[in-house]
Amino acid sequence: MNRKTKKVESESITVSAAQKEFLRKHLIKKRRIRFFQIILLIGFIAFWEVGTYIGIVDPFIFSSPSRIIKTIFEMAVDGVLFYHIGITLLETIISFALVNIIGLAVAIILWWNDSISKVLEPYLIVLNSLPKSALAPVFIVWLGNNMKTIIIAAISVALFGSIITMYTDFKTVEEDKIKLIYTLGGNKKDVLIKVVLPANIPSMISLMKVNIGLSLVGVIIGEFLAAKAGLGYLIIYGSQVFKLNWVIMSIVILCIIATGLYKLLTYFEKKYSR
């Protein structure tokens, strides 16, 4: 009995050591990747800044990191920059929320009624393939030059793809689990609540990570055409009056916002997966 116990203990110690070694290597790999990512970013910024000084890069057209930082401080002092960022963020969050709510509701309806899904599926595919930038002028005519138009434009970019993706995911749930619910006396509502939705939470979170970027893209498209404030407005206005520092600054801020929103959803995804 003692020999068996010692054997089990030695095996568990060996596994534990192997796990520690694996985790150590994985951590080193992650740190190495992060290091090279930071080096690449610093190298790009340094080349950009130095390039403007030695004449490789035209500072009037492409601006420079120092000019962008100076512009950010100048616009931040009187609060104008935060106002424009706030408008873009508000429009993005509203459109993102509506895309996910409407997309989920429509996907459930399509899953619930097979006849409706067969009728609407070709139209959803056509609407999803339409160039959304071409629809924005139409929205302006229908809804006017206001925030509502921008939000609708943003929704149109992400909504139809979300519906198609969620509906497809709902249809691919394991048949055995659905049969088990029916065998135990459940109905279609039980299948939806206890099988389909729980099984698709990871895919829905992954879809949200895509939708947040698409919502931001849609908002910028809308702001290009129908805005009096926002980062998209700054880009268009800056290009019209040749304030290209504003244009590049707005693009940099959009990159930071997109990264931040994506990382936020990734954080929630990791929290859920635990």
C-alpha positions as a Markdown table, in Angstrom:
| # | Residue | x | y | z |
|---|---|---|---|---|
| 1 | Met | 0.0 | 0.0 | 0.0 |
| 2 | Asn | 2.9 | 2.3 | 0.9 |
| 3 | Arg | 4.6 | 1.7 | -2.4 |
| 4 | Lys | 1.5 | 2.5 | -4.4 |
| 5 | Thr | 1.0 | 5.7 | -2.4 |
| 6 | Lys | 4.6 | 6.8 | -3.0 |
| 7 | Lys | 4.2 | 5.9 | -6.7 |
| 8 | Val | 1.1 | 8.1 | -7.0 |
| 9 | Glu | 2.8 | 10.9 | -5.1 |
| 10 | Ser | 5.9 | 10.8 | -7.3 |
| 11 | Glu | 3.7 | 10.8 | -10.5 |
| 12 | Ser | 1.8 | 13.8 | -9.2 |
| 13 | Ile | 5.0 | 15.7 | -8.4 |
| 14 | Thr | 6.3 | 14.9 | -11.9 |
| 15 | Val | 3.1 | 16.2 | -13.5 |
| 16 | Ser | 3.2 | 19.3 | -11.4 |
| 17 | Ala | 6.8 | 20.0 | -12.4 |
| 18 | Ala | 6.0 | 19.4 | -16.1 |
| 19 | Gln | 3.0 | 21.8 | -15.7 |
| 20 | Lys | 5.3 | 24.4 | -14.1 |
| 21 | Glu | 7.8 | 24.1 | -16.9 |
| 22 | Phe | 5.0 | 24.4 | -19.6 |
| 23 | Leu | 3.6 | 27.5 | -17.8 |
| 24 | Arg | 7.1 | 29.0 | -17.6 |
| 25 | Lys | 7.8 | 28.5 | -21.3 |
| 26 | His | 4.3 | 29.9 | -22.2 |
| 27 | Leu | 4.9 | 33.0 | -20.1 |
| 28 | Ile | 8.4 | 33.5 | -21.7 |
| 29 | Lys | 6.8 | 33.2 | -25.1 |
| 30 | Lys | 4.1 | 35.8 | -24.2 |
| 31 | Arg | 6.6 | 38.2 | -22.9 |
| 32 | Arg | 8.8 | 37.8 | -26.0 |
| 33 | Ile | 5.8 | 38.5 | -28.3 |
| 34 | Arg | 4.8 | 41.5 | -26.2 |
| 35 | Phe | 8.4 | 42.8 | -26.3 |
| 36 | Phe | 8.6 | 42.6 | -30.1 |
| 37 | Gln | 5.2 | 44.2 | -30.4 |
| 38 | Ile | 6.4 | 47.2 | -28.3 |
| 39 | Ile | 9.8 | 47.3 | -30.2 |
| 40 | Leu | 7.9 | 47.4 | -33.5 |
| 41 | Leu | 5.7 | 50.2 | -32.3 |
| 42 | Ile | 8.6 | 52.3 | -30.9 |
| 43 | Gly | 10.6 | 51.7 | -34.1 |
| 44 | Phe | 7.7 | 52.9 | -36.3 |
| 45 | Ile | 7.1 | 56.0 | -34.2 |
| 46 | Ala | 10.9 | 56.7 | -34.1 |
| 47 | Phe | 11.2 | 56.3 | -37.9 |
| 48 | Trp | 8.2 | 58.5 | -38.4 |
| 49 | Glu | 9.5 | 61.3 | -36.2 |
| 50 | Val | 13.1 | 61.1 | -37.5 |
| 51 | Gly | 11.8 | 60.8 | -41.1 |
| 52 | Thr | 10.0 | 64.2 | -40.8 |
| 53 | Tyr | 13.2 | 65.9 | -39.6 |
| 54 | Ile | 15.6 | 64.5 | -42.3 |
| 55 | Gly | 13.0 | 65.0 | -45.1 |
| 56 | Ile | 12.1 | 61.3 | -45.9 |
| 57 | Val | 8.5 | 61.9 | -44.7 |
| 58 | Asp | 6.6 | 65.1 | -45.6 |
| 59 | Pro | 5.5 | 66.6 | -42.2 |
| 60 | Phe | 2.7 | 68.6 | -43.8 |
| 61 | Ile | 1.0 | 65.6 | -45.3 |
| 62 | Phe | 1.9 | 62.9 | -42.8 |
| 63 | Ser | 2.4 | 65.1 | -39.7 |
| 64 | Ser | 4.7 | 63.6 | -37.0 |
| 65 | Pro | 4.4 | 62.1 | -33.5 |
| 66 | Ser | 5.5 | 65.4 | -31.8 |
| 67 | Arg | 3.0 | 67.4 | -33.8 |
| 68 | Ile | 0.2 | 65.0 | -32.9 |
| 69 | Ile | 1.1 | 65.2 | -29.2 |
| 70 | Lys | 1.2 | 69.0 | -29.4 |
| 71 | Thr | -2.2 | 69.1 | -31.2 |
| 72 | Ile | -3.7 | 66.7 | -28.6 |
| 73 | Phe | -2.6 | 69.0 | -25.7 |
| 74 | Glu | -3.8 | 72.1 | -27.5 |
| 75 | Met | -7.3 | 70.7 | -28.2 |
| 76 | Ala | -7.4 | 69.0 | -24.7 |
| 77 | Val | -6.8 | 72.3 | -22.9 |
| 78 | Asp | -10.2 | 73.8 | -23.9 |
| 79 | Gly | -12.0 | 70.4 | -23.8 |
| 80 | Val | -12.8 | 70.4 | -27.6 |
| 81 | Leu | -11.0 | 67.1 | -28.1 |
| 82 | Phe | -12.8 | 65.3 | -25.3 |
| 83 | Tyr | -16.2 | 66.5 | -26.7 |
| 84 | His | -15.5 | 65.0 | -30.1 |
| 85 | Ile | -14.2 | 61.8 | -28.6 |
| 86 | Gly | -17.2 | 61.6 | -26.4 |
| 87 | Ile | -19.6 | 62.0 | -29.3 |
| 88 | Thr | -17.9 | 59.3 | -31.3 |
| 89 | Leu | -17.9 | 56.9 | -28.3 |
| 90 | Leu | -21.5 | 57.6 | -27.5 |
| 91 | Glu | -22.6 | 56.9 | -31.1 |
| 92 | Thr | -20.5 | 53.7 | -31.2 |
| 93 | Ile | -21.8 | 52.3 | -27.9 |
| 94 | Ile | -25.4 | 53.0 | -28.9 |
| 95 | Ser | -25.1 | 51.5 | -32.3 |
| 96 | Phe | -23.1 | 48.5 | -30.8 |
| 97 | Ala | -25.8 | 47.8 | -28.2 |
| 98 | Leu | -28.6 | 48.1 | -30.8 |
| 99 | Val | -26.8 | 45.8 | -33.3 |
| 100 | Asn | -26.4 | 43.1 | -30.7 |
| 101 | Ile | -30.0 | 43.4 | -29.3 |
| 102 | Ile | -31.7 | 43.6 | -32.7 |
| 103 | Gly | -29.4 | 40.9 | -34.2 |
| 104 | Leu | -30.1 | 38.5 | -31.3 |
| 105 | Ala | -33.9 | 39.1 | -31.5 |
| 106 | Val | -34.0 | 38.6 | -35.2 |
| 107 | Ala | -31.8 | 35.5 | -35.1 |
| 108 | Ile | -34.1 | 33.9 | -32.4 |
| 109 | Ile | -37.1 | 34.6 | -34.6 |
| 110 | Leu | -35.4 | 33.0 | -37.6 |
| 111 | Trp | -34.4 | 30.0 | -35.6 |
| 112 | Trp | -37.9 | 29.7 | -34.1 |
| 113 | Asn | -39.7 | 29.8 | -37.4 |
| 114 | Asp | -38.1 | 27.9 | -40.3 |
| 115 | Ser | -40.5 | 29.4 | -42.8 |
| 116 | Ile | -39.6 | 33.0 | -41.9 |
| 117 | Ser | -35.9 | 32.2 | -42.1 |
| 118 | Lys | -36.3 | 30.7 | -45.6 |
| 119 | Val | -38.2 | 33.7 | -46.8 |
| 120 | Leu | -35.8 | 36.3 | -45.3 |
| 121 | Glu | -32.4 | 34.6 | -45.8 |
| 122 | Pro | -31.8 | 35.7 | -49.4 |
| 123 | Tyr | -32.8 | 39.3 | -48.5 |
| 124 | Leu | -30.4 | 39.3 | -45.5 |
| 125 | Ile | -27.5 | 38.1 | -47.7 |
| 126 | Val | -28.2 | 40.9 | -50.3 |
| 127 | Leu | -28.5 | 43.5 | -47.6 |
| 128 | Asn | -25.2 | 42.3 | -46.0 |
| 129 | Ser | -23.4 | 42.5 | -49.3 |
| 130 | Leu | -24.5 | 46.1 | -50.1 |
| 131 | Pro | -21.8 | 48.8 | -49.8 |
| 132 | Lys | -22.9 | 50.6 | -46.6 |
| 133 | Ser | -21.1 | 53.8 | -47.6 |
| 134 | Ala | -23.5 | 54.1 | -50.6 |
| 135 | Leu | -26.5 | 53.9 | -48.2 |
| 136 | Ala | -25.3 | 56.8 | -46.0 |
| 137 | Pro | -26.5 | 59.6 | -48.4 |
| 138 | Val | -29.9 | 57.9 | -48.6 |
| 139 | Phe | -30.1 | 57.9 | -44.8 |
| 140 | Ile | -29.4 | 61.6 | -44.8 |
| 141 | Val | -32.3 | 62.2 | -47.1 |
| 142 | Trp | -34.6 | 60.0 | -45.1 |
| 143 | Leu | -33.6 | 61.0 | -41.5 |
| 144 | Gly | -31.8 | 64.3 | -41.9 |
| 145 | Asn | -28.3 | 65.5 | -40.9 |
| 146 | Asn | -28.2 | 64.4 | -37.3 |
| 147 | Met | -27.0 | 61.8 | -34.8 |
| 148 | Lys | -29.8 | 59.4 | -35.6 |
| 149 | Thr | -28.5 | 59.1 | -39.2 |
| 150 | Ile | -25.0 | 58.2 | -38.0 |
| 151 | Ile | -26.3 | 55.6 | -35.6 |
| 152 | Ile | -28.5 | 54.0 | -38.4 |
| 153 | Ala | -25.5 | 54.0 | -40.7 |
| 154 | Ala | -23.4 | 52.3 | -38.1 |
| 155 | Ile | -26.1 | 49.7 | -37.4 |
| 156 | Ser | -26.4 | 48.9 | -41.1 |
| 157 | Val | -22.7 | 48.1 | -41.3 |
| 158 | Ala | -22.8 | 45.3 | -38.6 |
| 159 | Leu | -26.4 | 44.2 | -38.3 |
| 160 | Phe | -27.1 | 41.9 | -41.2 |
| 161 | Gly | -23.8 | 40.0 | -40.8 |
| 162 | Ser | -24.6 | 39.5 | -37.1 |
| 163 | Ile | -28.0 | 38.1 | -37.8 |
| 164 | Ile | -26.7 | 35.6 | -40.4 |
| 165 | Thr | -23.8 | 34.5 | -38.1 |
| 166 | Met | -26.0 | 34.1 | -35.0 |
| 167 | Tyr | -28.7 | 32.3 | -36.9 |
| 168 | Thr | -26.1 | 29.9 | -38.4 |
| 169 | Asp | -24.6 | 29.3 | -34.9 |
| 170 | Phe | -28.1 | 28.6 | -33.5 |
| 171 | Lys | -28.7 | 26.0 | -36.2 |
| 172 | Thr | -25.5 | 24.1 | -35.5 |
| 173 | Val | -26.3 | 23.3 | -31.9 |
| 174 | Glu | -25.9 | 19.5 | -31.2 |
| 175 | Glu | -29.1 | 17.7 | -32.1 |
| 176 | Asp | -28.6 | 15.2 | -29.2 |
| 177 | Lys | -29.0 | 18.0 | -26.6 |
| 178 | Ile | -32.2 | 19.2 | -28.3 |
| 179 | Lys | -33.6 | 15.7 | -28.4 |
| 180 | Leu | -32.8 | 15.2 | -24.7 |
| 181 | Ile | -34.9 | 18.3 | -23.8 |
| 182 | Tyr | -37.8 | 17.1 | -25.8 |
| 183 | Thr | -37.4 | 13.6 | -24.3 |
| 184 | Leu | -37.6 | 15.1 | -20.8 |
| 185 | Gly | -40.9 | 16.8 | -21.7 |
| 186 | Gly | -39.5 | 20.2 | -22.7 |
| 187 | Asn | -40.7 | 22.5 | -25.5 |
| 188 | Lys | -39.1 | 24.8 | -28.0 |
| 189 | Lys | -38.8 | 27.6 | -25.4 |
| 190 | Asp | -36.8 | 25.2 | -23.1 |
| 191 | Val | -34.5 | 24.3 | -26.0 |
| 192 | Leu | -33.8 | 28.0 | -26.7 |
| 193 | Ile | -33.2 | 29.0 | -23.0 |
| 194 | Lys | -31.4 | 25.8 | -21.8 |
| 195 | Val | -29.5 | 24.7 | -24.9 |
| 196 | Val | -29.3 | 27.1 | -27.8 |
| 197 | Leu | -28.5 | 30.4 | -26.0 |
| 198 | Pro | -26.1 | 28.9 | -23.3 |
| 199 | Ala | -24.2 | 26.9 | -26.0 |
| 200 | Asn | -23.7 | 30.1 | -28.1 |
| 201 | Ile | -22.6 | 32.5 | -25.5 |
| 202 | Pro | -18.9 | 32.1 | -26.4 |
| 203 | Ser | -19.6 | 32.7 | -30.1 |
| 204 | Met | -21.8 | 35.7 | -29.3 |
| 205 | Ile | -19.0 | 37.3 | -27.3 |
| 206 | Ser | -16.6 | 36.6 | -30.2 |
| 207 | Leu | -19.2 | 38.2 | -32.5 |
| 208 | Met | -19.4 | 41.3 | -30.2 |
| 209 | Lys | -15.6 | 41.7 | -30.6 |
| 210 | Val | -16.2 | 42.0 | -34.4 |
| 211 | Asn | -19.3 | 44.2 | -34.0 |
| 212 | Ile | -17.5 | 46.8 | -31.9 |
| 213 | Gly | -15.0 | 47.4 | -34.7 |
| 214 | Leu | -17.7 | 47.4 | -37.3 |
| 215 | Ser | -19.9 | 49.8 | -35.3 |
| 216 | Leu | -16.9 | 52.2 | -35.0 |
| 217 | Val | -16.3 | 52.0 | -38.7 |
| 218 | Gly | -20.0 | 52.7 | -39.4 |
| 219 | Val | -20.0 | 55.7 | -37.0 |
| 220 | Ile | -17.0 | 57.2 | -38.9 |
| 221 | Ile | -18.7 | 56.6 | -42.2 |
| 222 | Gly | -21.8 | 58.4 | -40.9 |
| 223 | Glu | -19.7 | 61.2 | -39.4 |
| 224 | Phe | -18.0 | 61.8 | -42.7 |
| 225 | Leu | -21.4 | 62.7 | -44.3 |
| 226 | Ala | -23.8 | 63.8 | -41.5 |
| 227 | Ala | -21.9 | 65.2 | -38.5 |
| 228 | Lys | -21.2 | 68.4 | -36.7 |
| 229 | Ala | -19.0 | 66.8 | -34.1 |
| 230 | Gly | -17.0 | 63.6 | -33.6 |
| 231 | Leu | -13.6 | 62.2 | -34.8 |
| 232 | Gly | -15.0 | 61.5 | -38.3 |
| 233 | Tyr | -16.1 | 65.2 | -38.5 |
| 234 | Leu | -12.6 | 66.3 | -37.4 |
| 235 | Ile | -11.0 | 64.1 | -40.2 |
| 236 | Ile | -13.3 | 65.6 | -42.9 |
| 237 | Tyr | -13.0 | 69.2 | -41.7 |
| 238 | Gly | -9.3 | 68.9 | -41.2 |
| 239 | Ser | -8.7 | 67.6 | -44.7 |
| 240 | Gln | -10.9 | 70.4 | -46.1 |
| 241 | Val | -9.0 | 73.2 | -44.4 |
| 242 | Phe | -5.6 | 71.5 | -44.7 |
| 243 | Lys | -5.2 | 70.9 | -40.9 |
| 244 | Leu | -3.7 | 67.5 | -41.5 |
| 245 | Asn | -2.4 | 67.4 | -37.9 |
| 246 | Trp | -6.1 | 67.1 | -36.9 |
| 247 | Val | -6.6 | 64.3 | -39.5 |
| 248 | Ile | -3.7 | 62.1 | -38.4 |
| 249 | Met | -4.4 | 62.8 | -34.7 |
| 250 | Ser | -8.0 | 61.7 | -35.1 |
| 251 | Ile | -6.9 | 58.5 | -36.9 |
| 252 | Val | -4.4 | 57.7 | -34.1 |
| 253 | Ile | -7.1 | 58.3 | -31.5 |
| 254 | Leu | -9.5 | 56.0 | -33.4 |
| 255 | Cys | -6.8 | 53.3 | -33.4 |
| 256 | Ile | -6.5 | 53.7 | -29.6 |
| 257 | Ile | -10.3 | 53.6 | -29.1 |
| 258 | Ala | -10.7 | 50.5 | -31.3 |
| 259 | Thr | -7.9 | 48.7 | -29.4 |
| 260 | Gly | -9.3 | 49.7 | -26.0 |
| 261 | Leu | -12.9 | 48.5 | -26.8 |
| 262 | Tyr | -11.5 | 45.2 | -28.3 |
| 263 | Lys | -9.4 | 44.6 | -25.2 |
| 264 | Leu | -12.4 | 45.4 | -22.9 |
| 265 | Leu | -14.5 | 42.7 | -24.7 |
| 266 | Thr | -11.5 | 40.3 | -24.6 |
| 267 | Tyr | -11.3 | 40.8 | -20.8 |
| 268 | Phe | -15.0 | 40.0 | -20.4 |
| 269 | Glu | -14.5 | 36.9 | -22.7 |
| 270 | Lys | -11.7 | 35.7 | -20.5 |
| 271 | Lys | -13.8 | 36.3 | -17.3 |
| 272 | Tyr | -16.6 | 34.3 | -18.7 |
| 273 | Ser | -14.4 | 31.4 | -19.9 |
| 274 | Arg | -13.1 | 31.0 | -16.4 |
